[in-house]
Amino acid sequence: MWNNKFVGKSLVLPLAAFFVSCFNPADYEIKKIQASTSISLPLATGSLSIQDFLNKLDNNVEVKVYPDGLVYFQYVKSIESNEIRKLLAFPNQTLNLTFPVVAASFPPSNVEIKPVSLTSSLEFAFSPEKLKEIQFKGTTLTINASLFPANPNFPFEIDIKLPDVALNGIPFQKRVSGQSSFLLTDYIAFLNDNKFSVDLGLIVKPRANTVTIPAGSSLNVSLAFSGIDFKYVKGFLGDRTTAIQPQVFNVDAFGSALDKAKVSFADPRFSVDILNDYGIPVRLTFTSLEARKKPSRVLSLVTNPASPIALLSPTVLGQQSTTDLSITNAKQITDLVPDEFYVAGNARINQGLTSGNNFCADTSKLRLKIKSEIPLYGSFSGIVLADTFDIDLTSIKSSEVETAALKTKIINELPLDATIQIYLADSKSLISDSIFTTPQTALVVGSKANASGELQTAGVYDKEISLSIDKINKLFAAKKLIIKSVMNTIKNSSGASIDVKFKAAYKMDVAIGMKTQLKISRGL
């Protein structure tokens, strides 16, 4: 046993001495440590909802939600026509009165006298109108009063009173010698089939000498109404027809939201309201009522009732009546997604009538209001949703990345399948590249819906996609990620699109991160 211990010592000590004598610390200095570690970095999280689609709608569209959460659009577009108002353009009128004055001598006097008076009536030569009341607007009355034969030494005036033409209840009354003009703005004339009364009186003014009116003298008065316009008229306005001038108005109900999309709404509601300010029986005939889709698609709106349409009329000046028309081919119109509507026609007032109590204001119009209520329920393809996210990967050097993969998780409640592409962009959103190849873009799994189009279960995508070194370098240089999704409604087992419902609460949650394997090298 002792020998064994000895032998052991004799072997160990020489070996230890050898190693100690050969060790040089400089030969074994640690200059660099290399290691590999895995890091996950969040890049973009957020939700794409139906609101991202709605933000692109035209300002004329009002977005509403039914009690069950179904989103629907109300779209209203209006045009106006005042062609009936233009029918009532009254020509200038000159009305003359002449009556004899008895021969007489008037001795000197310091008071005036009124020796001659006359009440008569005058008639506006309006046709076919038979007015009972008119409130003037911008109308000028020029009165020319003279005595024949003329006598420059005879001081006279003619007192003119129009008892049926009043302002604030006070009849028009002026004293005129020669010619004078008066503005009749706001005066109201009360007529009997265009006729109104005139009271005239000859006034002999104070005089220093005797003045004689010779036999055969006459009093001459002319009343010239020019620029006749009205704030309103009442009476019978005649059996007349006027063309409704063609009008085209642009439609942009869905803004840029459906620029390249194909849509088919399952339950659109479409109508036309005709608002009538005229207290006149009106029959409206549409010679054209069309929805147009550029460059050449045209679809006529089929109305119920069909034209000619007897419009409801107000019974009180200042009120308005509405005639509702339903559009029986609403689905075809909405599926067309028209760019514009084209309207032309004619209006006939008092058809077959010879009398009546009509009224019209200077502001009266026919207003055509095209309305649609479109539940977001149907089948769609090519709907584009997009969002932009800021990123900053400057804390990591791309040269330290050995491998990288995008970790993508998408939970989709929208009844849409979709392809998604992620674009790399600079701080000004200028795109430099995209992440996915075409086969990789089918990331969004549509939700499941029942036969009524209601959401059953959300679609889920949860996978990693490897990135090449070139994509990694561009990703680290980017300042923004632009996520663009092109979406189509889900299909049934036969591969056909089904009608689905979009509710306000539905959304698509997107979480994108980068899983990297880093090669870390540090000097000591």
MOSUL-V584244 format. One record per backbone hydrogen bond with DSSP energy under -0.5 kcal/mol. NH is the residue of the N-H (numbers start at 1). CO is the residue of the C=O. Records with the same first field share a line. If there is no record, write none. Layout:
NH=CO  CO
This chain:
5=1
6=2
7=3
8=4
9=5
10=6
11=7
12=8
13=9
14=10
15=11
16=12
17=13
18=14
19=15
20=16
21=17
22=18
23=19
27=24
28=25
29=26
31=29
33=522
35=520
37=518
39=516
41=514
43=512
44=512
46=510
48=508
49=47
50=506
52=49
53=49  50
54=50
55=51
56=53
57=54
58=253
61=58
62=60  74
63=61
64=72
66=70
69=66
71=502
72=64
73=374
74=62
75=73  372
76=60
77=370
79=368
81=366
86=82
87=83  84
88=84  85
89=87
90=88
93=225
95=223
97=221
99=219
101=217
104=213
106=211
107=105
109=207
113=204
116=202
118=200
120=198
122=196
124=194
126=124
130=236
132=234
133=234
134=189
135=232
136=134  187
137=229
140=226
141=182
142=140  224
143=141  180
144=222
145=143  178
146=220
148=218
154=151
155=153
156=154
157=203
158=176
159=157  201
160=158  174
161=159  199
162=172
163=161
165=162
166=164  188
167=170
170=167
171=169
172=162  165
174=160
176=158  174
178=145
180=143
182=141
184=139
186=136
187=184
188=166
189=134  187
190=164  188
191=132  189
192=195
194=131
195=192
196=122
198=120
199=161
200=118  198
201=159
202=116
203=157  201
204=113  202
205=155  203
207=109
211=106
213=104
214=212
217=214
218=148
219=99
220=146  218
221=97
222=144
223=95
224=142  222
225=93  223
226=140  224
231=135
232=135
233=360
234=133
235=358
236=130
237=235
240=238  349
242=347
244=345
245=243
247=343
249=341
251=339
255=252
256=56
257=56  254
259=256
262=381
264=379
266=377
267=377
269=373
271=371
272=325
273=369
274=323
275=273  367
276=274  321
277=275  365
279=359
280=278
282=311
283=348
284=282  309
285=346
287=285  344
288=344
290=342
291=299
292=340
293=297
297=293
299=291
301=289
302=300
303=301
304=326
308=284
309=284
310=308
311=282  309
319=316
321=276
323=274
324=322
325=272
326=304
327=270
328=302  326
330=327
333=329
334=330
335=331
336=332
337=333  334
338=333
339=292
340=292
341=249
342=290
343=247
344=288
345=244
346=285
347=242
348=283
349=240
350=281
353=350
358=235  356
359=279
360=233
362=231
364=361
366=81
367=275
368=79
369=273  367
370=77  368
371=271  369
372=75
373=269
374=73
375=267  373
376=71
377=375
378=500
379=264
381=262
382=487
383=487
384=257
385=383  485
387=483
389=481
391=479
396=393
400=397
401=398
402=400  517
403=517
404=467
405=515
406=465
407=405  513
408=406  463
409=511
410=461
411=509
412=410  459
413=411  507
416=414
417=488
418=444
419=486
420=441
421=484
423=421  482
424=433
425=480
426=430
429=426
431=429
432=424
433=424
435=422
440=437
441=437  438
442=439
443=441
444=418
445=443
446=444
447=414
448=457
450=454
453=450
456=448
457=448
459=412
461=410
463=408
465=406
467=404
472=468
473=469
474=470
475=471
476=472
477=473
478=474
479=425
480=425
481=389
482=423
483=387  481
484=421  482
485=385
486=419
487=383  485
488=417
489=380
490=415
492=496
495=492
498=490
500=378
501=453
502=376
503=501
504=69
506=503
508=48
509=411
510=46
511=409
512=44
513=407
514=41
515=405  513
516=39  514
517=403
518=37  516
519=400
520=35  518
521=519
522=33
524=31
